[in-house]
Amino acid sequence: MNKKLAIAHILQSCSKEPKHEIGTFFAPSNIALCKYWGKRDTELNLPNTASLSISLGDLGARTTLSLNSKPVDVVFVNGKEFDKNTAFVKNLLNFLDYFRSYPEMYFIVKTEVNIPIGAGLASSACGFAALVGALDALFGWDLSTSQLSLLARMGSGSASRSFWHGFVEWEMGIREDGMDSVGVPLNIRWPELRIGLLILNAQQKILSSREAMQRTVLTSPFYSVWPNTQDVHLLRLKNAIETRNFLELGETSEINALAMHALMLTACPPILYSNPATLEAMHKIWQCRQQGLSLFFTQDAGPNLKLLFLHPEQDAIVKFFPDLNIIAPFMSRG
Ligand code: 2P0
């Protein structure tokens, strides 16, 4: 099935005309503890494995959408009109094409993003989720959160996990049309959990995750072991979350991220997102562990690290990493 048909299927009984003047939606960014790396269908963004994430609370994207009476799309990011040649805007506008009821339907997109774009902090995840949520609000579709997740997944895979706070599993699904490849919240709270964003380089990445994962699938001789590794890590993570076993959660998340980056190193040509500062930070984290701190990291398609720890150890950890941007994913959320 192609993307156009899959989207039409979800929107089959939905209005083609906006019901409101504007639609607004906030989507939190999410960080995978068990990574999505490789697709079985590049058109629908259907993954080779399930993945599991934690949302970043108030960090994410708030998008407001309205129709433009002028025959042009305009995209504002953080108050500034954004260059349409950037990958971020190009991808958003290409995806919007699937939602125009007629070719002359143009949009004004205003997005407030409070994380660096394209630096491996999941800006595309919250960007696409917020866009789909804003479309739903503008047209008054009133879709379920699962349906929004299905739609956003077709914009960017990880966006399927950006509709909930807390832990979210993106179920791999087995259907060819992808209608069972959707985000599902775990509904387990862990108030002491903290994520520390260690920004080592906020520049745009050179190679998109989309290209990087595809190259890994096609060229790494070790990719065949990835799905089994994921099965084991996902089970361990879910068990760690259910039993609030932080050591198991931290160890498994760190190993999963390192396994993904190890796979990338074996792609041809090789892919390396880490820089010297990334490696230095890893060594520091491992030294902290040797000194008894329960501190772990995960890393996405960029040089930055996301540290994982529990609130009682925060003061000790900040002494080692004074510039850490600390997120409490379960604070003030009911
Ligand atoms: C993840 N990443 O699970 C993994 C780990 C980056 C590293 O999902 O091609 O932007 O749009 O489906 O979702 C980033 O990839 O890729 C990603 P597309 P996406 O968070």
Residues whose N, C-alpha, C, O or C-beta is under 5 A from the ligand:
A	BS01	2P0	A32 C34 K35 Y36 N45 S51 S124 G155 S156 G157 S158 A159 S209 R210 D300 A301
